[in-house]
Amino acid sequence: MTDTPVNPAEEAAAKSWEKLKGALDAGDSFVFEAGAGAGKTYSLLQTLDYLIEKRARELMRRKQRIACITFTRVARDMILTRTDSNPVVYCETTHAFAWDLMRQFKQQVREAVLSLDAWSDRLAEVEAQNTLEVEYDLGHRVIEHGKLSLHHDDIFPVLIRLLENAKFRAVLTSRFPIILVDEYQDTDAALIAALQRYFFGVKGAPQFGFYGDHWQKIYGDGVGMIEHPALARIDKGANFRSVKPVVDGLNRIRPELPQIERDPDLPGMIRIFHTNGWAGKRQTRNHWQGDLPADEARAAFVRTRAALEALGWDFGPEHTKILMLTQRALANELGYGSLPGIFRYNDAFARKSDPHIAWFVDQLEPAARAFEARRFGAMFEALGRRAPPVNGAADKKRWSQTMARILEIRANGTVGDMMAHLLATGLPELPEDVAKAERKLAAPLAEGEERSRRLVEIEKLKAVPFTEITELARYHAGTSPFETKHGVKGDQFENVLGVFGRGWNDYNFDDYLRVARNPGAVVNAAAFERARNLFYVVCSRPKKRLALLFTQRLSDESLETLKDFFGAEALVDVGGLL
């Protein structure tokens, strides 16, 4: 039996692994660049297994560990599970890792915080600032009872200040001689600049390994590409996800990192739908310029979906993902179109950062569905500690009545009706942050006082039909075929339909496609990169079939680019059929 790779993708992966092992053995820092579908996470786990085998005893004897820094808690938990929580591996999110390092340097942390502009107003009202104890528990800025709680956004500026301290750098190096960073492209750019300044190419510094793909940097503050003479670059030219037609398209989009598919004989499909044949008047207002009117855009989507179904596409959520650009477009499609207009930030409902939304979606809705199905154990499990104990027939009757009323409000009432019921009955018990906000909302305003932004948002939320909350909960449960383009990074699906229009000033895909084949013509590099990376993320999600729909008018140059990427035979004009 031999170790000969069994397919072209595995052969390409084996070559990159040999280069990676060479860097690990030599103690060289490196950037491991793995395009979409290449198996970047597999390579990171492969690295950890190799280091555990080769160096675990040595490191544990020296009371040292391998740091593995992730972008999300989900990634952290997966890595800990896959490495059996080996004690030589310290795996945490970037923020948690930074705070674990900093908390030992209390005085330096306090001094750094006192210098932050974001704290100046709050600190001006506090006596004896130098006695404040600094903590990072709440994730937002609070000063109470002699304690200062840091915001998530404070962590990196404070860490960067501490990196100026030679003793701090020595402690970091002593604890973690090897530091591996997952999804490096999303790491804070200012933090990477500090690491470059103090560690890259410096004798005795930790060995750094950066795993990621700078073409998948789609979030605001990420560093994107990392280049430095002290960092070796290792490319992984494999694609284990997609069939050859999709991989061929990706290679034309990104020729500098060619990938090899797993099986060249597997069939696939690419269709590119555009609406240039539509003769009506397009939108002209600000960032909607060039897009179809809303009704026509919807009609184009319906026609595109019908055409794909005729080609054998199954649009069940387990087979196909439909990717929209904005949360507003997604909300309109899924039935909670009021929410984007209420909250200043989409994260409030899209990532459940608003406590009211989180309570409704994560606890009340699952409890209501369980009660409806007469699964009473699951109902109380969903409510958790918010469910007082049931001690007899009277309690059972009370719970039954209150939950029955909740079902009525879900179907026919507003969020305000629901809150009034919950506050009146006390069942289920509200989380403290929700209850506190409700108390503030009920309190009369002092003369000249204005409500906070959050309280104003809650007031507006109460006018929304509760059915919108139910639809939002269904979206979060993953039962919808729709998602935003930003929301699917790292995921893969059998089929993908990406809908490209306007509606967001940060993205103009016609501008990107027009100059994609001629980077020298790029005027706004940041805008070009944003659109290019998001386009690449969409095109690299499918395993078998990819379709794109452009509702904005495309220039002749853009159409030629699409032909170059995917072939002229893939283009279909649905505009003339609207």
C-alpha positions as CSV (number, residue, x, y, z in Angstrom):
1,M,0.0,0.0,0.0
2,T,1.4,3.4,-1.0
3,D,0.6,7.0,0.1
4,T,0.2,8.1,-3.5
5,P,-2.6,10.7,-3.8
6,V,-5.7,9.4,-5.4
7,N,-6.8,12.5,-7.2
8,P,-5.4,15.8,-8.7
9,A,-6.6,17.9,-5.8
10,E,-4.9,15.6,-3.2
11,E,-1.7,15.7,-5.3
12,A,-1.7,19.5,-5.2
13,A,-2.5,19.5,-1.5
14,A,0.4,17.1,-0.8
15,K,2.8,19.4,-2.5
16,S,1.7,22.4,-0.3
17,W,1.9,20.2,2.8
18,E,5.5,19.3,2.1
19,K,6.3,23.1,1.8
20,L,4.4,23.7,5.0
21,K,6.3,21.0,6.9
22,G,9.5,22.5,5.7
23,A,8.6,25.9,7.2
24,L,7.4,24.3,10.5
25,D,10.7,22.4,10.9
26,A,12.8,25.4,10.0
27,G,11.0,27.6,12.4
28,D,10.1,30.0,9.6
29,S,7.0,32.2,9.9
30,F,4.7,32.0,6.9
31,V,1.5,32.9,5.2
32,F,-0.5,29.8,4.1
33,E,-2.8,31.0,1.2
34,A,-5.7,28.7,0.5
35,G,-8.4,29.7,-2.0
36,A,-12.0,28.8,-1.5
37,G,-12.6,25.1,-1.2
38,A,-8.9,24.3,-0.8
39,G,-9.3,22.8,2.7
40,K,-7.6,25.5,4.7
41,T,-9.0,24.4,8.0
42,Y,-7.8,20.8,7.2
43,S,-4.3,22.1,6.7
44,L,-4.5,24.1,10.0
45,L,-5.5,20.9,11.8
46,Q,-2.9,19.0,10.0
47,T,-0.3,21.5,11.3
48,L,-1.5,21.2,14.9
49,D,-1.4,17.4,14.7
50,Y,2.2,17.6,13.3
51,L,3.3,20.0,16.0
52,I,1.7,18.0,18.8
53,E,3.5,14.9,17.6
54,K,6.9,16.6,17.1
55,R,7.0,19.2,19.9
56,A,4.4,18.7,22.5
57,R,6.7,17.1,25.1
58,E,9.3,19.8,24.6
59,L,6.8,22.6,24.9
60,M,5.0,21.2,27.9
61,R,8.4,20.7,29.7
62,R,9.1,24.4,29.1
63,K,5.5,25.3,30.2
64,Q,4.9,26.7,26.8
65,R,1.9,26.2,24.4
66,I,0.9,26.6,20.8
67,A,-1.5,29.5,20.3
68,C,-4.2,29.0,17.8
69,I,-6.2,32.2,17.3
70,T,-9.6,32.0,15.5
71,F,-12.0,34.6,14.2
72,T,-15.1,33.0,15.7
73,R,-16.1,30.9,18.7
74,V,-17.5,28.3,16.3
75,A,-14.1,27.8,14.8
76,R,-12.5,27.8,18.2
77,D,-14.8,25.0,19.4
78,M,-14.3,23.0,16.3
79,I,-10.5,23.1,16.6
80,L,-10.6,22.2,20.3
81,T,-12.8,19.2,19.5
82,R,-10.7,18.0,16.6
83,T,-7.5,18.2,18.7
84,D,-9.1,16.5,21.7
85,S,-8.4,19.7,23.7
86,N,-4.8,18.7,23.9
87,P,-3.2,20.8,26.7
88,V,-0.3,22.0,24.5
89,V,-2.8,23.8,22.3
90,Y,-4.2,27.1,23.5
91,C,-7.1,27.9,21.2
92,E,-9.2,31.1,21.6
93,T,-10.7,34.0,19.6
94,T,-8.5,37.0,18.9
95,H,-10.3,39.1,21.5
96,A,-10.1,36.4,24.2
97,F,-6.4,35.7,23.4
98,A,-5.6,39.4,23.6
99,W,-7.4,39.9,26.9
100,D,-5.7,36.8,28.4
101,L,-2.4,38.3,27.7
102,M,-3.2,41.8,28.8
103,R,-5.0,41.0,32.1
104,Q,-1.6,40.3,33.8
105,F,-0.5,43.9,33.1
106,K,-3.1,45.7,35.1
107,Q,-1.3,49.1,35.4
108,Q,-0.3,49.2,31.8
109,V,-3.8,48.2,30.6
110,R,-5.3,51.0,32.8
111,E,-2.9,53.6,31.4
112,A,-3.6,52.5,27.8
113,V,-7.4,52.7,28.4
114,L,-7.1,56.2,29.9
115,S,-5.4,57.4,26.7
116,L,-8.3,56.1,24.4
117,D,-10.5,58.8,22.9
118,A,-13.5,56.6,23.2
119,W,-13.2,56.8,27.0
120,S,-12.5,60.5,27.5
121,D,-16.1,61.7,28.2
122,R,-16.9,58.9,30.6
123,L,-13.6,59.2,32.5
124,A,-13.9,62.9,32.8
125,E,-16.8,62.3,35.2
126,V,-14.9,59.8,37.4
127,E,-12.7,60.7,40.3
128,A,-9.5,58.7,41.1
129,Q,-9.3,57.2,37.6
130,N,-6.1,55.4,38.5
131,T,-7.9,53.2,41.0
132,L,-10.3,51.8,38.5
133,E,-10.2,48.0,38.0
134,V,-10.3,47.2,34.3
135,E,-12.2,44.1,33.1
136,Y,-13.6,42.7,29.9
137,D,-16.8,40.8,30.7
138,L,-19.7,42.7,29.2
139,G,-18.4,43.7,25.8
140,H,-19.6,47.3,26.1
141,R,-18.3,50.4,27.9
142,V,-19.5,50.7,31.5
143,I,-18.0,52.2,34.7
144,E,-19.7,51.1,37.9
145,H,-18.6,50.2,41.4
146,G,-15.0,51.1,40.7
147,K,-14.8,48.8,37.7
148,L,-14.3,49.8,34.1
149,S,-15.6,47.3,31.5
150,L,-14.0,47.4,28.1
151,H,-15.9,47.4,24.8
152,H,-14.9,44.8,22.1
153,D,-13.5,47.7,20.1
154,D,-11.1,48.7,22.9
155,I,-9.2,45.4,23.0
156,F,-7.0,45.8,20.0
157,P,-6.0,49.4,20.6
158,V,-5.0,48.5,24.2
159,L,-3.1,45.4,23.0
160,I,-1.2,47.5,20.4
161,R,-0.2,49.9,23.2
162,L,1.0,47.0,25.4
163,L,3.1,45.6,22.5
164,E,5.3,48.7,22.8
165,N,6.4,47.3,26.2
166,A,9.4,45.0,25.8
167,K,8.5,43.0,28.9
168,F,5.0,42.4,27.6
169,R,6.5,41.1,24.3
170,A,8.9,38.9,26.2
171,V,6.0,37.3,28.2
172,L,4.0,36.7,25.0
173,T,7.0,35.0,23.4
174,S,7.8,32.9,26.5
175,R,4.3,31.6,26.7
176,F,3.6,31.1,23.0
177,P,6.7,30.4,20.9
178,I,4.3,29.3,18.0
179,I,1.3,31.4,17.1
180,L,-1.1,30.2,14.4
181,V,-3.8,32.6,13.1
182,D,-6.9,31.3,11.4
183,E,-8.7,33.4,8.8
184,Y,-5.8,35.9,8.9
185,Q,-7.4,38.2,6.3
186,D,-10.0,39.2,8.9
187,T,-7.5,40.1,11.6
188,D,-7.5,43.7,12.6
189,A,-5.1,45.6,10.2
190,A,-3.6,47.8,13.0
191,L,-2.8,44.7,15.1
192,I,-1.1,43.0,12.2
193,A,0.9,46.2,11.6
194,A,2.0,46.1,15.2
195,L,3.1,42.4,14.9
196,Q,5.0,43.3,11.8
197,R,6.8,46.1,13.6
198,Y,7.7,44.2,16.7
199,F,8.0,40.5,15.7
200,F,8.4,39.8,11.9
201,G,12.0,39.1,11.2
202,V,13.1,39.8,14.8
203,K,15.5,37.2,16.3
204,G,13.9,35.2,19.1
205,A,10.3,36.2,18.1
206,P,7.5,33.6,18.0
207,Q,7.0,31.6,14.8
208,F,3.9,32.9,13.2
209,G,1.7,31.0,10.8
210,F,-1.2,32.8,9.0
211,Y,-3.8,30.7,7.4
212,G,-6.5,32.2,5.2
213,D,-7.3,33.8,1.8
214,H,-7.0,37.5,1.3
215,W,-9.6,37.3,-1.5
216,Q,-12.1,36.3,1.1
217,K,-11.6,39.4,3.2
218,I,-15.2,40.9,3.1
219,Y,-15.4,42.6,6.5
220,G,-14.4,46.1,7.2
221,D,-11.3,46.2,9.4
222,G,-9.5,43.1,8.2
223,V,-5.9,43.3,7.0
224,G,-6.5,41.5,3.7
225,M,-3.2,40.5,2.3
226,I,-0.1,40.1,4.5
227,E,3.3,40.5,2.8
228,H,6.6,40.8,4.5
229,P,10.2,39.6,3.6
230,A,10.3,37.5,6.8
231,L,7.1,35.6,5.9
232,A,7.3,32.7,3.4
233,R,4.3,32.3,1.2
234,I,2.8,28.8,0.7
235,D,-0.1,28.4,-1.8
236,K,-2.5,25.5,-1.7
237,G,-3.6,24.9,-5.3
238,A,-6.4,22.4,-4.6
239,N,-10.2,22.6,-4.7
240,F,-12.1,19.8,-2.9
241,R,-15.4,21.6,-3.1
242,S,-16.4,22.4,-6.6
243,V,-16.7,20.6,-9.9
244,K,-14.5,21.5,-12.9
245,P,-16.8,24.1,-14.6
246,V,-16.9,26.1,-11.4
247,V,-13.2,25.7,-10.7
248,D,-12.4,26.7,-14.2
249,G,-14.4,29.9,-13.7
250,L,-12.6,30.6,-10.4
251,N,-9.2,30.1,-12.1
252,R,-10.2,32.7,-14.7
253,I,-11.3,35.1,-12.0
254,R,-8.2,34.5,-10.0
255,P,-5.4,33.3,-12.3
256,E,-2.6,33.9,-9.8
257,L,-3.8,31.1,-7.5
258,P,-4.8,28.3,-9.9
259,Q,-6.7,25.4,-8.3
260,I,-7.1,21.8,-9.4
261,E,-10.4,20.0,-8.9
262,R,-10.9,16.7,-7.2
263,D,-12.5,14.9,-10.2
264,P,-12.4,16.5,-13.7
265,D,-15.2,14.2,-14.9
266,L,-17.9,15.4,-12.5
267,P,-20.6,17.4,-14.3
268,G,-21.6,20.9,-13.4
269,M,-23.4,24.0,-14.6
270,I,-22.9,27.8,-14.8
271,R,-25.6,30.2,-16.0
272,I,-25.2,34.0,-16.0
273,F,-28.5,36.0,-16.3
274,H,-28.5,39.7,-17.0
275,T,-31.2,42.2,-17.8
276,N,-29.6,44.5,-20.4
277,G,-32.4,43.7,-22.8
278,W,-35.0,45.5,-20.6
279,A,-36.0,48.8,-22.4
280,G,-37.8,50.5,-19.5
281,K,-36.5,53.3,-17.3
282,R,-34.1,52.2,-14.6
283,Q,-33.6,53.7,-11.2
284,T,-31.6,56.9,-10.9
285,R,-31.5,57.7,-7.2
286,N,-28.1,57.6,-5.4
287,H,-26.8,54.0,-4.9
288,W,-29.7,52.4,-6.7
289,Q,-28.6,54.0,-10.0
290,G,-28.8,51.6,-13.0
291,D,-30.9,48.9,-11.2
292,L,-34.3,47.7,-12.3
293,P,-37.4,49.1,-10.5
294,A,-38.2,46.8,-7.6
295,D,-41.2,45.1,-9.3
296,E,-39.1,44.4,-12.4
297,A,-36.2,43.1,-10.3
298,R,-38.6,40.7,-8.6
299,A,-39.9,39.6,-12.0
300,A,-36.4,39.0,-13.2
301,F,-35.7,36.9,-10.2
302,V,-38.9,34.8,-10.7
303,R,-38.1,34.3,-14.4
304,T,-34.5,33.3,-13.6
305,R,-35.6,30.8,-10.9
306,A,-38.1,29.3,-13.4
307,A,-35.4,28.9,-16.0
308,L,-33.2,27.1,-13.5
309,E,-35.9,24.9,-12.4
310,A,-36.5,23.9,-16.0
311,L,-32.8,22.9,-16.1
312,G,-33.3,20.6,-13.1
313,W,-32.5,22.8,-10.2
314,D,-34.1,21.9,-6.9
315,F,-34.7,25.1,-4.8
316,G,-35.3,23.4,-1.6
317,P,-33.1,24.9,1.2
318,E,-31.2,21.7,1.5
319,H,-30.1,21.9,-2.2
320,T,-29.9,25.6,-3.2
321,K,-28.9,28.9,-1.5
322,I,-30.1,32.2,-2.9
323,L,-27.7,35.0,-2.0
324,M,-28.8,38.6,-1.8
325,L,-26.6,41.6,-1.2
326,T,-28.4,43.5,1.6
327,Q,-30.2,42.5,4.7
328,R,-33.0,44.8,3.5
329,A,-33.5,42.7,0.3
330,L,-33.3,39.5,2.4
331,A,-35.8,40.9,4.9
332,N,-38.3,41.9,2.2
333,E,-38.1,38.5,0.6
334,L,-38.5,36.6,3.9
335,G,-41.3,38.6,5.5
336,Y,-39.7,40.8,8.1
337,G,-39.2,43.9,5.9
338,S,-39.9,46.4,8.7
339,L,-36.9,45.5,10.8
340,P,-34.1,47.1,8.7
341,G,-35.9,50.4,8.9
342,I,-36.1,50.3,12.7
343,F,-32.6,49.5,13.7
344,R,-29.6,51.7,13.0
345,Y,-27.4,48.6,12.6
346,N,-28.3,45.4,10.8
347,D,-26.5,43.4,13.4
348,A,-29.3,44.2,15.8
349,F,-31.6,41.7,14.1
350,A,-29.3,39.9,11.7
351,R,-26.9,38.8,14.4
352,K,-29.3,39.2,17.3
353,S,-27.2,41.8,19.1
354,D,-30.4,43.6,20.3
355,P,-31.5,41.9,23.6
356,H,-35.2,42.1,22.7
357,I,-34.6,40.4,19.3
358,A,-32.3,37.8,20.9
359,W,-35.0,37.0,23.5
360,F,-37.8,36.6,21.0
361,V,-35.8,34.6,18.5
362,D,-33.7,32.4,20.8
363,Q,-36.2,31.7,23.6
364,L,-39.7,32.8,23.2
365,E,-40.2,31.5,19.6
366,P,-38.7,28.1,20.3
367,A,-40.9,27.9,23.4
368,A,-44.0,28.9,21.5
369,R,-43.4,26.3,18.8
370,A,-42.8,23.6,21.4
371,F,-46.0,24.5,23.2
372,E,-47.9,24.4,19.9
373,A,-46.6,20.9,19.3
374,R,-47.5,19.9,23.0
375,R,-43.8,19.3,23.7
376,F,-43.9,20.9,27.2
377,G,-40.4,19.6,28.2
378,A,-38.9,21.3,25.2
379,M,-40.8,24.5,25.9
380,F,-39.3,24.8,29.4
381,E,-35.9,23.8,28.1
382,A,-36.1,26.7,25.5
383,L,-37.0,29.1,28.3
384,G,-34.2,27.9,30.5
385,R,-34.0,29.7,33.8
386,R,-36.7,32.1,32.7
387,A,-39.3,29.3,33.5
388,P,-40.4,29.3,37.1
389,P,-41.0,25.7,38.5
390,V,-44.4,24.2,38.0
391,N,-45.7,23.0,41.4
392,G,-49.2,21.8,40.8
393,A,-52.4,22.1,38.7
394,A,-52.8,25.8,39.3
395,D,-49.3,26.5,37.8
396,K,-50.0,24.2,34.9
397,K,-53.3,26.1,34.1
398,R,-51.5,29.4,34.4
399,W,-48.8,28.4,32.0
400,S,-51.3,26.9,29.6
401,Q,-53.3,30.1,29.6
402,T,-50.3,32.4,29.1
403,M,-48.8,30.3,26.3
404,A,-52.1,30.1,24.5
405,R,-52.3,33.9,24.6
406,I,-48.8,34.0,23.3
407,L,-49.8,31.9,20.3
408,E,-52.7,34.3,19.6
409,I,-50.4,37.3,19.7
410,R,-47.9,35.6,17.4
411,A,-50.6,35.1,14.8
412,N,-52.5,38.4,15.1
413,G,-50.8,40.9,17.4
414,T,-47.8,43.2,17.4
415,V,-44.5,43.1,19.3
416,G,-46.0,45.7,21.6
417,D,-49.0,43.4,22.3
418,M,-46.5,40.6,23.1
419,M,-44.5,42.8,25.5
420,A,-47.6,44.0,27.3
421,H,-48.7,40.4,27.9
422,L,-45.2,39.3,29.1
423,L,-45.0,42.3,31.5
424,A,-48.5,41.8,32.8
425,T,-48.2,38.0,33.5
426,G,-44.5,37.7,34.4
427,L,-44.5,34.4,32.4
428,P,-42.0,33.8,31.1
429,E,-39.7,35.9,33.1
430,L,-37.9,38.5,30.9
431,P,-34.1,38.7,30.8
432,E,-32.8,41.6,33.0
433,D,-31.5,43.7,30.1
434,V,-34.9,43.5,28.4
435,A,-36.8,44.2,31.6
436,K,-34.4,47.1,32.4
437,A,-35.0,48.7,29.0
438,E,-38.8,48.3,29.5
439,R,-38.6,50.0,32.8
440,K,-36.7,52.9,31.3
441,L,-39.2,53.1,28.5
442,A,-42.1,53.3,30.9
443,A,-40.5,56.0,33.1
444,P,-41.5,59.6,32.3
445,L,-38.8,61.8,30.7
446,A,-37.3,64.6,32.7
447,E,-37.5,68.1,31.2
448,G,-35.2,68.4,28.2
449,E,-34.4,64.6,28.4
450,E,-34.3,62.6,25.2
451,R,-34.7,58.9,24.9
452,S,-31.6,56.9,23.9
453,R,-31.3,55.5,20.4
454,R,-32.0,52.0,21.7
455,L,-35.2,53.0,23.5
456,V,-36.4,54.8,20.4
457,E,-35.7,51.6,18.4
458,I,-37.7,49.5,20.9
459,E,-40.6,51.9,20.7
460,K,-40.6,51.5,16.9
461,L,-40.3,47.8,17.2
462,K,-43.5,47.5,19.2
463,A,-45.5,48.6,16.2
464,V,-44.3,45.7,14.1
465,P,-46.5,42.7,13.6
466,F,-45.2,39.8,15.6
467,T,-45.4,37.6,12.5
468,E,-42.2,39.4,11.4
469,I,-40.4,38.1,14.5
470,T,-41.6,34.6,13.7
471,E,-40.2,34.9,10.1
472,L,-36.9,36.3,11.4
473,A,-36.7,33.3,13.8
474,R,-37.2,30.9,10.8
475,Y,-34.4,32.6,9.0
476,H,-32.1,32.2,12.0
477,A,-33.1,28.5,12.3
478,G,-31.5,28.0,8.8
479,T,-34.7,26.8,7.1
480,S,-34.7,29.5,4.5
481,P,-33.0,29.2,1.1
482,F,-32.1,32.9,1.3
483,E,-29.0,34.4,2.8
484,T,-26.8,37.4,2.4
485,K,-23.5,37.2,0.5
486,H,-21.6,38.1,3.6
487,G,-23.4,35.5,5.7
488,V,-22.1,32.5,3.7
489,K,-18.4,32.9,3.9
490,G,-17.0,29.5,4.9
491,D,-20.1,27.6,3.8
492,Q,-20.8,25.5,0.8
493,F,-24.0,24.4,-1.0
494,E,-25.0,22.1,-3.8
495,N,-26.3,25.0,-5.9
496,V,-25.9,28.8,-5.6
497,L,-27.9,31.6,-7.2
498,G,-26.3,35.0,-6.5
499,V,-28.4,38.1,-7.1
500,F,-26.4,41.2,-8.0
501,G,-28.0,44.6,-8.0
502,R,-27.5,48.0,-6.4
503,G,-28.8,49.2,-3.0
504,W,-25.5,49.5,-1.2
505,N,-23.1,52.3,-1.9
506,D,-20.1,50.2,-1.0
507,Y,-20.7,47.8,-3.9
508,N,-21.0,48.4,-7.7
509,F,-20.4,45.1,-9.5
510,D,-20.5,46.7,-12.9
511,D,-17.6,48.9,-11.9
512,Y,-15.7,45.8,-10.7
513,L,-16.4,43.7,-13.8
514,R,-15.6,46.6,-16.2
515,V,-12.0,46.7,-15.0
516,A,-11.5,43.2,-13.7
517,R,-9.4,42.2,-16.7
518,N,-7.3,45.4,-16.5
519,P,-6.3,46.1,-12.9
520,G,-4.2,49.0,-14.1
521,A,-7.5,50.9,-14.8
522,V,-8.7,50.6,-11.2
523,V,-9.4,54.1,-9.8
524,N,-10.7,53.2,-6.3
525,A,-8.6,50.2,-5.1
526,A,-10.7,49.8,-1.9
527,A,-14.0,49.7,-3.8
528,F,-12.6,47.3,-6.4
529,E,-11.3,44.9,-3.7
530,R,-14.6,44.9,-1.8
531,A,-16.6,44.0,-4.9
532,R,-14.0,41.6,-6.2
533,N,-13.8,39.7,-3.0
534,L,-17.6,39.4,-2.5
535,F,-18.0,38.3,-6.1
536,Y,-15.3,35.6,-5.5
537,V,-17.0,34.4,-2.3
538,V,-20.3,34.0,-4.1
539,C,-18.8,32.2,-7.1
540,S,-16.9,29.8,-4.9
541,R,-19.7,28.6,-2.7
542,P,-21.3,25.9,-5.0
543,K,-20.3,22.3,-5.3
544,K,-22.2,21.6,-8.6
545,R,-24.1,24.5,-10.0
546,L,-23.6,28.3,-10.1
547,A,-26.0,30.9,-11.4
548,L,-25.8,34.7,-11.2
549,L,-28.5,37.3,-11.9
550,F,-27.6,40.9,-12.5
551,T,-30.5,43.3,-12.1
552,Q,-28.3,46.4,-12.7
553,R,-27.4,47.3,-16.3
554,L,-24.0,46.0,-17.2
555,S,-21.5,47.8,-19.5
556,D,-20.3,46.1,-22.7
557,E,-16.9,45.7,-20.9
558,S,-18.6,43.9,-18.0
559,L,-20.4,41.5,-20.3
560,E,-17.1,40.7,-22.0
561,T,-15.5,40.0,-18.6
562,L,-18.3,37.6,-17.8
563,K,-17.8,35.8,-21.1
564,D,-14.1,35.5,-20.3
565,F,-14.9,34.1,-16.9
566,F,-17.6,31.7,-17.7
567,G,-17.9,31.4,-21.5
568,A,-20.3,33.2,-23.9
569,E,-22.7,30.2,-23.9
570,A,-23.4,30.7,-20.2
571,L,-24.9,34.2,-20.6
572,V,-28.6,34.6,-20.8
573,D,-30.5,38.0,-21.3
574,V,-33.8,37.8,-19.4
575,G,-34.4,41.6,-19.7
576,G,-36.3,41.4,-22.9
577,L,-38.7,38.9,-21.4
578,L,-39.9,41.1,-18.6
